[in-house]
């Protein structure tokens, strides 16, 4: 494995951990405020996350790393808004 690939993997791990840290904090607040709606929202989130994780290697193979991160960020913004 080349050194830049290792750096990209470390960067990806840090970004992923940061996004889900914020997500889990929001998860706690939403569960307290809207318990029923939060459960359904999180079930949909994890279901879609599981299904599209199966397609992630194919997407990464077809487009490069930078474009795949931009696409992932855009879809996350759509989910949050």
C-alpha positions in Angstrom: 0.0 0.0 0.0 1.4 3.4 -1.0 1.9 6.1 1.6 -0.7 8.4 0.2 -3.3 5.7 0.4 -2.6 5.2 4.0 -3.0 8.9 4.6 -6.3 8.9 2.7 -7.6 6.0 4.8 -6.6 7.8 8.0 -8.3 11.0 6.8 -11.4 9.0 5.9 -11.5 7.4 9.3 -11.2 10.8 11.1 -14.0 12.3 8.9 -16.2 9.3 9.4 -15.7 9.4 13.2 -16.4 13.1 13.4 -19.6 12.8 11.4 -21.0 10.0 13.5 -19.9 11.7 16.8 -22.2 14.6 15.8 -24.8 12.2 14.7 -24.9 10.3 18.0 -25.2 13.5 20.0 -28.2 14.5 17.8 -29.6 11.0 18.3 -29.7 11.5 22.0 -31.6 14.8 21.8 -34.1 13.6 19.2 -34.8 10.4 21.2 -35.7 12.5 24.2 -37.8 15.1 22.3 -39.5 12.8 19.8 -39.2 9.2 20.8 -41.5 7.6 18.2 -40.3 9.7 15.3 -36.7 9.3 16.2 -37.0 5.5 16.2 -38.5 5.4 12.7 -35.9 7.9 11.4 -33.0 6.0 12.8 -34.4 2.7 11.5 -34.6 4.2 8.0 -31.1 5.7 8.3 -29.5 2.4 9.3 -31.5 0.4 6.7 -30.4 2.7 3.9 -26.9 2.8 5.2 -26.7 -1.0 5.2 -28.1 -1.4 1.7 -25.9 1.3 0.2 -22.8 0.0 1.9 -23.1 -3.0 -0.4 -22.8 -0.7 -3.4 -20.0 1.5 -2.0 -17.1 -0.6 -3.4 -18.6 -0.5 -6.9 -19.1 3.3 -6.7 -15.6 3.7 -5.4 -14.2 1.6 -8.2 -16.1 3.6 -10.9 -15.2 7.1 -9.5 -12.2 8.3 -7.6 -11.8 8.8 -3.9 -12.3 12.6 -3.8 -15.5 12.4 -5.9 -16.9 9.6 -3.8 -16.4 11.7 -0.6 -18.1 14.7 -2.2 -21.0 12.5 -3.2 -21.2 11.0 0.3 -21.1 14.5 1.8 -23.9 15.7 -0.5 -26.1 12.8 0.3 -25.5 13.3 4.0 -26.5 17.0 3.7 -29.7 15.9 1.9 -30.5 13.5 4.8 -29.9 16.1 7.5 -32.0 18.8 5.7 
